[in-house]
Amino acid sequence: MQKTNNFLLRRLFSQIWHLRLVQTFIPDELYLRIQYKNFMGKNLNLKDPKSYNEKLQWLKINDRNPNYTSLVDKYEVRDYIEKTIGNEYLISLIGVYNTFDEIDFDVLPDKFVLKCTHDSGGLVICQDKSTFDKESARRKINKCLRRNYYYSHREWPYKNIKPRILCEKYMVDESGTELKDYKFMCFNGEVRCSFVALNRNSPNGLNLDFYDLDWNLMPFQRHYPNSGTKINRPKNYEKMICFAERLSKDIPFLRVDFYEVEGRLYFGELTFYPGSGFAEFTPESYDELLGSWINLPKKVN
């Protein structure tokens, strides 16, 4: 009976917790402490953070450079990329829209990608326009346009982004089925390691493999399992490192993502809080190791 009551209480709390009205009125620090306890199973140390996940929470609250908003806006960041490394590394933009109804599907190519500018997960991929479920895409995109992604995990750079829709060229790598993400972990403007996200479309789900700077596999997992296979180092690996460090200059932590298609390098996105700082490491010692690589700023913005 006691176990049943506890289960019902947790379900009730979960339902109340996800009400936007409740989320809006909880101060950021308290909200993050509750979430950290829920996801990580331990108390959040903000006075003297040590681990990678703890330091990401500290940065959410204390490092609020207003320039960060344009860096996570999937449309505005294109200007930063063009000025910093060049527009030849941008995936071709087909259109930008304020609402789903503005999209003229008749003029779009047979394959394309729709993505919201202001969140994570607001993505629709069309591989064949003749079988494209426009109504399903409408429901998903409109739902994403209505939400403010900041309130989910207090990733404050997302709070004031104007919600829009991008349409980009559809691209796949040598697999013919997906784009592997090459994600570079930049600590105070220096790449210390990277990881590859692959097998997104496989029945077993996403895999993450971490590599050191010499492209040796690192012996840990972060939330998602390893693939069990070492892939070839990308042809543009050195350029990726150079560009990642240029793009992350003067930032305590930033993840810079790239794709490689037919030997060409393309920019993916910039992320300040991977996994929102709630992704467990196995073994846990790597949470501490990566945390030691982040030098928190002495002065907050």
ABEGO torsion letter per residue (X at the ends): XAAAAAAAAAAAAAAAAABAAAAAABBAAAAAAAAAAAAAGBBBBAABBABAAAAAAAAAAABBBAAAAAAABAAAAAAAAAAAAEAAABBBBABBBABAAABBAAABBABBBBBBAABBGBBBBBABAAABBAAAAAAAAAAAAABBAAAAAGBAAAAABBBBBBBBBBBBBAAGABBBBBBBBBBGGBBABBBBBBGAABAAEBBBBBBBAAGBBBBBBBGBBBAGBBBBBBAAAAAAAAAAAAAABGBABBBBBBBBBGGBBBBBBBBABBGGGABBBOBAAAAAAAAAABBBBABBX
